[in-house]
Amino acid sequence: MADERENPDFVRALWTAVLARAVEDYRYKGRIKESKAYRKDAKKWIEGTNYKGVGSFAYVCEAIDLDPDAVRDNLKRRMPDNE
């Protein structure tokens, strides 16, 4: 049986899930302390300067054929009051 990590569909699905979760956390507006911490981490990751490292925002976007700058700009536009 082939290792799932070598399956391009599996890898794409994994990075898509990572990005989707980060966007969900980034957009969180509630008061739950733990979730607010996740939001802070997601903001740092999305807006971070670690531009090409494995697991960075840019790396994940490019792994699923998205332009990281366009995704970042779109998120910021939709969150004008994002701290």
Contact map, one row per residue, 1 for C-alpha under 8 A:
11100000000000000000000000000000000000000000000000000000000000000000000000000000000
11110110000000000000000000000000000000000000000000000000000000000000000000000000000
11111110000000000000000000000000000000000000000000000000000000000000000000000000000
01111110011000000000000000000000000000000000000000000000000000000000000000000000000
00111111011000000000000000000000000000000000000000000000000000000000000000000000000
01111111011000000000000000000000000000000000000000000000000000000000000000000000000
01111111111000000000000000000000000000000000000000000000000000000000000000000000000
00001111111100000000000000000000000000000000000000000000000000000000000000000000000
00000011111110000000000000000000000000000000000000000000000000000000000000000000000
00011111111111000000000000000000000000000000000000000000000000000000000000000000000
00011111111111100000000000000000000000000000000000000000000000000000000000000000000
00000001111111110000000000000000000000000000000000000000000000110000000000000000000
00000000111111111000000000000000000000000000000000000000000000000000000000000000000
00000000011111111100000000000000000000000000000000000000000000000000000000000000000
00000000001111111110000000000000000000000000000000000000000110110000000000000000000
00000000000111111111000000000000000000000000000000000000000100010000000000000000000
00000000000011111111100000000000000000000000000000000000000000000000000000000000000
00000000000001111111110000000000000000000000000000000000000100000000000000000000000
00000000000000111111111000000000000000000000000000000000100110000000000000000000000
00000000000000011111111100000000000000000000000000000000000000000000000000000000000
00000000000000001111111110000000000000000000000000000000000000000000000000000000000
00000000000000000111111111000000000000100100010000000000000000000000000000000000000
00000000000000000011111111100000000000000100000000000000000000000000000000000000000
00000000000000000001111111110000000000000000000000000000000000000000000000000000000
00000000000000000000111111110000001001100100000000000000000000000000000000000000000
00000000000000000000011111110000000001110110000000000000000000000000000000000000000
00000000000000000000001111111000000000100000000000000000000000000000000000000010000
00000000000000000000000111111100001100100000000000000000000000000000000000000000000
00000000000000000000000000111110000100000000000000000000000000000000000000000000000
00000000000000000000000000011111001100000000000000000000000000000000000000000000000
00000000000000000000000000001111101100000000000000000000000000000000000000000000000
00000000000000000000000000000111111100000000000000000000000000000000000000000000000
00000000000000000000000000000011111110000000000000000000000000000000000000000000000
00000000000000000000000000000001111111000000000000000000000000000000000000000000000
00000000000000000000000010010111111111100000000000000000000000000000000000000000000
00000000000000000000000000011111111111110000000000000000000000000000000000000000000
00000000000000000000000000000000111111111000000000000000000000000000000000000000000
00000000000000000000000011000000011111111100000000000000000000000000000000000000000
00000000000000000000010011110000001111111110000000000000000000000000000000000000000
00000000000000000000000001000000000111111111000000000000000000000000000000000000000
00000000000000000000000000000000000011111111100000000000000000000000000000000000000
00000000000000000000011011000000000001111111110000000000000000000000000000000000000
00000000000000000000000001000000000000111111111100000000000000000000000000000000000
00000000000000000000000000000000000000011111111100000000000000000000000000000000000
00000000000000000000000000000000000000001111111100000001100000000000000000000000000
00000000000000000000010000000000000000000111111100000000100000000000000100000000000
00000000000000000000000000000000000000000011111110000000000000000000000100000000000
00000000000000000000000000000000000000000011111111100000100000000000000000000000000
00000000000000000000000000000000000000000000001111100000000000000000000000000000000
00000000000000000000000000000000000000000000000111111001100000000000000000000000000
00000000000000000000000000000000000000000000000111111001111000000000000000000000000
00000000000000000000000000000000000000000000000001111101011000000000000000000000000
00000000000000000000000000000000000000000000000001111111001000000000000000000000000
00000000000000000000000000000000000000000000000000011111001100000000000000000000000
00000000000000000000000000000000000000000000000000001111101100000000000000000000000
00000000000000000000000000000000000000000000100001111111111100000000000000000000000
00000000000000000010000000000000000000000000110101100011111110000001000000000000000
00000000000000000000000000000000000000000000000000110001111111000011100000000000000
00000000000000000000000000000000000000000000000000111111111111100000000000000000000
00000000000000110110000000000000000000000000000000000111111111110000000000000000000
00000000000000100010000000000000000000000000000000000000111111111111001000000000000
00000000000000000000000000000000000000000000000000000000011111111111000000000000000
00000000000100100000000000000000000000000000000000000000001111111100000000000000000
00000000000100110000000000000000000000000000000000000000000111111100000000000000000
00000000000000000000000000000000000000000000000000000000000011111110000000000000000
00000000000000000000000000000000000000000000000000000000000011111111011000000000000
00000000000000000000000000000000000000000000000000000000010011001111111000000000000
00000000000000000000000000000000000000000000000000000000110011000111111100000000000
00000000000000000000000000000000000000000000000000000000010000000011111110000000000
00000000000000000000000000000000000000000000000000000000000000000111111111000000000
00000000000000000000000000000000000000000000000000000000000010000111111111100000000
00000000000000000000000000000000000000000000011000000000000000000001111111110000000
00000000000000000000000000000000000000000000000000000000000000000000111111111000000
00000000000000000000000000000000000000000000000000000000000000000000011111111100000
00000000000000000000000000000000000000000000000000000000000000000000001111111110000
00000000000000000000000000000000000000000000000000000000000000000000000111111111010
00000000000000000000000000000000000000000000000000000000000000000000000011111111000
00000000000000000000000000000000000000000000000000000000000000000000000001111111000
00000000000000000000000000100000000000000000000000000000000000000000000000111111110
00000000000000000000000000000000000000000000000000000000000000000000000000011111110
00000000000000000000000000000000000000000000000000000000000000000000000000000011111
00000000000000000000000000000000000000000000000000000000000000000000000000010011111
00000000000000000000000000000000000000000000000000000000000000000000000000000000111
